[in-house]
Amino acid sequence: MHHNKGFATRAIHAGQRPDPTTGAIMTPVYQTSTYVQQSPGVIIEDYDYARSANPTRKALEENIASLEGGRHGLMFASGLAALAACVHLLQTGDHVVLCDDVYGGTFRTLDKVFKQFGITYTRVDMTDLDATDAAFTAKTKLCWIETPTNPLLKIIDIEAVSRIAKAKGAIVGVDNTFASPVLQNPLALGADIVLHSCTKYIGGHSDVIGGALIANDDDIAQRLKFTQNAVGAIMAPWDSFLLLRSTKTLQVRVQRHCENAAKIADFLAEQPQIERVIYPGRADHPQHAIAKKQMRGGYGGMITATLKGGLPAARSFLERVKLFSLAESLGGVESLIEHPAIMTHASIDKPLREALGISDGLVRFSVGIEDVADLIEDVREALN
Ligand SMILES: *Cc1c(COP(=O)(O)O)cnc(C)c1O
């Protein structure tokens, strides 16, 4: 109904209508496990049992699908539950190609859970298209892209990698968590499935764990929906309600995240204590041109920087920041900072970490929407 409207309009209205019984403007929390039937098998819409369908969740599913320009949306209990539903499309003997600095939990799911069922994978630097092409085998059924990547903020050309994957007959999934639907819509660039950890920008207030899948293809969507119900990792009604509240402000939040991050990245680049700043919006980012091509309206709220002086320098900086809270996760209104080698990426062996470029001097900023002058002052004081 709202598919031809602008992003902000869809964010506020798509999937939602005043409650038919009271006119309540907000979609109620349908905290119910089952629905009364008029006669055996005679149900209202598709509501028979709440694992299969829930009106609060459905409103959110339609809302998020609309934000990604997709026809089908599915909500899960977490981003990783959503990922698992994608991998459940595969069978024993199938192979996955994924980008090398993929989210650690995504790698763990493939390496520790699905590998034991005979689903194999190859990690490849997807900024290298020849290497990407060579990573596919006759058994590859899924190509998994994440861009910007975590924590190195590499930008992968979604259109180019999708073209390679399609030629090999693989389904393309894009983890769009870091960009959010505000900045990037992978379905329009050739992807089949978009994943969000709604725990991050979509939720935006560090108070919900959740995941979403969006697809256009009816058959893929049907198979994912089957898994959502059959495996059962659904999103709860209350979390769906909170996320409906969050998507309404997603665009204004992400705009501010981008503005603040761009200023802080430029500030960091001028500091003598900083060896290197990685921010896709800066002209010195190796894939800035691709970011410019496939993202719109900004380059996200994440910055990665390397401090001169390695671990001791990084440790003392992280102990001294005050407004930036030292914590895992990202995408909330409050600024967070973390040390990938010790915190989020500790499960990757040091040699591989170093090979990927996750050095001991590396820190990752999730820039919030506070006053940027205060954030810069905090960084300045902690560096000196
Ligand atoms: C956090 C995150 C996930 C996992 O999501 P959860 O909601 O924590 O399960 C997946 N991908 C990316 C890029 C993430 O940042």
The ligand as an SDF file (V2000), in Angstrom:
LIG
                    3D

 15 15  0  0  0  0  0  0  0  0999 V2000
   25.2810   -8.5950   15.6830 C   0  0  0  0  0  0  0  0  0  0  0  0
   25.4100   -9.0590   14.2870 C   0  0  0  0  0  0  0  0  0  0  0  0
   24.8650  -10.2730   13.8610 C   0  0  0  0  0  0  0  0  0  0  0  0
   24.1740  -11.2160   14.8170 C   0  0  0  0  0  0  0  0  0  0  0  0
   22.9910  -10.7110   15.3010 O   0  0  0  0  0  0  0  0  0  0  0  0
   22.3770  -11.0800   16.7500 P   0  0  0  0  0  0  0  0  0  0  0  0
   21.1420  -10.2830   16.7820 O   0  0  0  0  0  0  0  0  0  0  0  0
   23.3910  -10.7130   17.7720 O   0  0  0  0  0  0  0  0  0  0  0  0
   22.1320  -12.5560   16.7110 O   0  0  0  0  0  0  0  0  0  0  0  0
   24.9990  -10.6140   12.5390 C   0  0  0  0  0  0  0  0  0  0  0  0
   25.6530   -9.8190   11.6630 N   0  0  0  0  0  0  0  0  0  0  0  0
   26.1980   -8.6530   12.0380 C   0  0  0  0  0  0  0  0  0  0  0  0
   26.9090   -7.8250   11.0270 C   0  0  0  0  0  0  0  0  0  0  0  0
   26.1000   -8.2260   13.3410 C   0  0  0  0  0  0  0  0  0  0  0  0
   26.6720   -7.0790   13.7150 O   0  0  0  0  0  0  0  0  0  0  0  0
  1  2  1  0
  2  3  1  0
  2 14  2  0
  3  4  1  0
  3 10  2  0
  4  5  1  0
  5  6  1  0
  6  7  2  0
  6  8  1  0
  6  9  1  0
 10 11  1  0
 11 12  2  0
 12 13  1  0
 12 14  1  0
 14 15  1  0
M  END
$$$$
